[in-house]
C-alpha cells in the first residue's frame, strides 16, 4: 500500500517534532517541517513520483531536497509497520 501525501506529511512532521524534542539540528527540523507542507501542497501523489522514473520531479519541488527524497524513498521501501529509519516507529503507524 502506498502512503498518501497526508500520511507522508504526518510522518515528516512527527520526525521533525521528535528531532526538536531531542535538541536536534534546528535547520533539519525546519527542513522537515517545510517538506511536510510542500508534500501536502502537491497536486499529485508523491509516492507515485518516488516509485516511477519521475523522482527528479519531486526533488524539483521547493522545500523538498535530496535528503527528504532519500528519507521518503527509505520509508516506501519498508513495510508499513516498519520504523522511520532511526529506530523509532512513527506515531501515525503505532496507534498513538
Phi and psi restraints in degrees (value plus and minus 20) as a CYANA .aco file:
   2 UNK   PHI    -105.2   -65.2
   2 UNK   PSI     124.2   164.2
   3 UNK   PHI     -99.1   -59.1
   3 UNK   PSI     124.6   164.6
   4 UNK   PHI    -100.9   -60.9
   4 UNK   PSI     147.4   187.4
   5 UNK   PHI     -79.2   -39.2
   5 UNK   PSI     -59.2   -19.2
   6 UNK   PHI     -82.5   -42.5
   6 UNK   PSI     -62.2   -22.2
   7 UNK   PHI     -86.9   -46.9
   7 UNK   PSI     -60.8   -20.8
   8 UNK   PHI     -83.4   -43.4
   8 UNK   PSI     -63.9   -23.9
   9 UNK   PHI     -82.2   -42.2
   9 UNK   PSI     -59.7   -19.7
  10 UNK   PHI     -83.4   -43.4
  10 UNK   PSI     -62.2   -22.2
  11 UNK   PHI     -85.3   -45.3
  11 UNK   PSI     -60.6   -20.6
  12 UNK   PHI     -82.9   -42.9
  12 UNK   PSI     -64.1   -24.1
  13 UNK   PHI     -83.8   -43.8
  13 UNK   PSI     -62.5   -22.5
  14 UNK   PHI     -81.5   -41.5
  14 UNK   PSI     -64.2   -24.2
  15 UNK   PHI     -84.0   -44.0
  15 UNK   PSI     -61.3   -21.3
  16 UNK   PHI     -82.5   -42.5
  16 UNK   PSI     -64.0   -24.0
  17 UNK   PHI     -83.5   -43.5
  17 UNK   PSI     -62.6   -22.6
  18 UNK   PHI     -84.6   -44.6
  18 UNK   PSI     -62.1   -22.1
  19 UNK   PHI     -83.4   -43.4
  19 UNK   PSI     -60.6   -20.6
  20 UNK   PHI     -84.4   -44.4
  20 UNK   PSI     -62.5   -22.5
  21 UNK   PHI     -84.3   -44.3
  21 UNK   PSI     -50.5   -10.5
  22 UNK   PHI    -105.1   -65.1
  22 UNK   PSI     -20.2    19.8
  23 UNK   PHI      58.3    98.3
  23 UNK   PSI       7.7    47.7
  24 UNK   PHI     -90.6   -50.6
  24 UNK   PSI     157.8   197.8
  25 UNK   PHI     -77.5   -37.5
  25 UNK   PSI     101.1   141.1
  26 UNK   PHI     -83.0   -43.0
  26 UNK   PSI     -52.0   -12.0
  27 UNK   PHI     -91.6   -51.6
  27 UNK   PSI     -56.0   -16.0
  28 UNK   PHI     -87.2   -47.2
  28 UNK   PSI     -62.2   -22.2
  29 UNK   PHI     -79.0   -39.0
  29 UNK   PSI     -67.9   -27.9
  30 UNK   PHI     -82.0   -42.0
  30 UNK   PSI     -61.2   -21.2
  31 UNK   PHI     -84.0   -44.0
  31 UNK   PSI     -60.7   -20.7
  32 UNK   PHI     -86.1   -46.1
  32 UNK   PSI     -60.5   -20.5
  33 UNK   PHI     -87.3   -47.3
  33 UNK   PSI     -60.4   -20.4
  34 UNK   PHI     -84.5   -44.5
  34 UNK   PSI     -60.0   -20.0
  35 UNK   PHI     -84.5   -44.5
  35 UNK   PSI     -57.9   -17.9
  36 UNK   PHI     -80.3   -40.3
  36 UNK   PSI     -64.4   -24.4
  37 UNK   PHI     -86.2   -46.2
  37 UNK   PSI     -58.8   -18.8
  38 UNK   PHI     -84.4   -44.4
  38 UNK   PSI     -61.9   -21.9
  39 UNK   PHI     -83.3   -43.3
  39 UNK   PSI     -61.5   -21.5
  40 UNK   PHI     -81.9   -41.9
  40 UNK   PSI     -51.3   -11.3
  41 UNK   PHI    -106.1   -66.1
  41 UNK   PSI     -21.1    18.9
  42 UNK   PHI     -89.6   -49.6
  42 UNK   PSI     119.1   159.1
  43 UNK   PHI    -102.7   -62.7
  43 UNK   PSI     -21.2    18.8
  44 UNK   PHI    -156.7  -116.7
  44 UNK   PSI     142.7   182.7
  45 UNK   PHI     -96.7   -56.7
  45 UNK   PSI     106.7   146.7
  46 UNK   PHI     -82.0   -42.0
  46 UNK   PSI     -55.9   -15.9
  47 UNK   PHI     -84.4   -44.4
  47 UNK   PSI     -50.7   -10.7
  48 UNK   PHI     -86.4   -46.4
  48 UNK   PSI     -63.4   -23.4
  49 UNK   PHI     -85.7   -45.7
  49 UNK   PSI     -57.0   -17.0
  50 UNK   PHI     -90.9   -50.9
  50 UNK   PSI     -49.1    -9.1
  51 UNK   PHI    -117.5   -77.5
  51 UNK   PSI     -15.1    24.9
  52 UNK   PHI    -141.8  -101.8
  52 UNK   PSI    -193.2  -153.2
  53 UNK   PHI     -96.1   -56.1
  53 UNK   PSI     -15.4    24.6
  54 UNK   PHI    -118.4   -78.4
  54 UNK   PSI       5.4    45.4
  55 UNK   PHI     -76.6   -36.6
  55 UNK   PSI     -55.8   -15.8
  56 UNK   PHI     -82.1   -42.1
  56 UNK   PSI     -47.5    -7.5
  57 UNK   PHI     -82.9   -42.9
  57 UNK   PSI     -60.4   -20.4
  58 UNK   PHI     -89.6   -49.6
  58 UNK   PSI     -62.0   -22.0
  59 UNK   PHI     -91.4   -51.4
  59 UNK   PSI     -31.6     8.4
  60 UNK   PHI    -108.4   -68.4
  60 UNK   PSI     -24.1    15.9
  61 UNK   PHI     -97.8   -57.8
  61 UNK   PSI     107.7   147.7
  62 UNK   PHI     -77.9   -37.9
  62 UNK   PSI     111.4   151.4
  63 UNK   PHI      77.9   117.9
  63 UNK   PSI     -29.9    10.1
  64 UNK   PHI    -139.2   -99.2
  64 UNK   PSI      82.6   122.6
  65 UNK   PHI    -114.4   -74.4
  65 UNK   PSI     158.5   198.5
  66 UNK   PHI     -81.8   -41.8
  66 UNK   PSI     -53.0   -13.0
  67 UNK   PHI     -85.4   -45.4
  67 UNK   PSI     -60.2   -20.2
  68 UNK   PHI     -88.9   -48.9
  68 UNK   PSI     -60.0   -20.0
  69 UNK   PHI     -80.3   -40.3
  69 UNK   PSI     -63.0   -23.0
  70 UNK   PHI     -81.5   -41.5
  70 UNK   PSI     -63.5   -23.5
  71 UNK   PHI     -82.5   -42.5
  71 UNK   PSI     -65.0   -25.0
  72 UNK   PHI     -83.3   -43.3
  72 UNK   PSI     -61.2   -21.2
  73 UNK   PHI     -83.7   -43.7
  73 UNK   PSI     -58.3   -18.3
  74 UNK   PHI     -83.1   -43.1
  74 UNK   PSI     -65.1   -25.1
  75 UNK   PHI     -80.7   -40.7
  75 UNK   PSI     -59.7   -19.7
  76 UNK   PHI     -91.1   -51.1
  76 UNK   PSI     -44.2    -4.2
  77 UNK   PHI    -103.7   -63.7
  77 UNK   PSI     -28.4    11.6
  78 UNK   PHI    -118.7   -78.7
  78 UNK   PSI     133.1   173.1
  79 UNK   PHI     -81.2   -41.2
  79 UNK   PSI     137.5   177.5
  80 UNK   PHI     -75.1   -35.1
  80 UNK   PSI     -55.0   -15.0
  81 UNK   PHI    -107.7   -67.7
  81 UNK   PSI     -15.3    24.7
  82 UNK   PHI     -95.0   -55.0
  82 UNK   PSI     150.0   190.0
  83 UNK   PHI     -96.8   -56.8
  83 UNK   PSI     151.1   191.1
  84 UNK   PHI    -112.4   -72.4
  84 UNK   PSI       0.1    40.1
  85 UNK   PHI      82.6   122.6
  85 UNK   PSI     -30.2     9.8
  86 UNK   PHI    -143.5  -103.5
  86 UNK   PSI       0.8    40.8
  87 UNK   PHI      67.3   107.3
  87 UNK   PSI     -23.3    16.7
  88 UNK   PHI    -125.2   -85.2
  88 UNK   PSI     115.8   155.8
  89 UNK   PHI    -102.8   -62.8
  89 UNK   PSI     109.1   149.1
  90 UNK   PHI     -78.6   -38.6
  90 UNK   PSI     120.5   160.5
  91 UNK   PHI     -79.5   -39.5
  91 UNK   PSI     -57.9   -17.9
  92 UNK   PHI     -84.8   -44.8
  92 UNK   PSI     -42.2    -2.2
  93 UNK   PHI    -121.6   -81.6
  93 UNK   PSI     -32.8     7.2
  94 UNK   PHI    -114.7   -74.7
  94 UNK   PSI     -21.8    18.2
  95 UNK   PHI      69.2   109.2
  95 UNK   PSI      -9.7    30.3
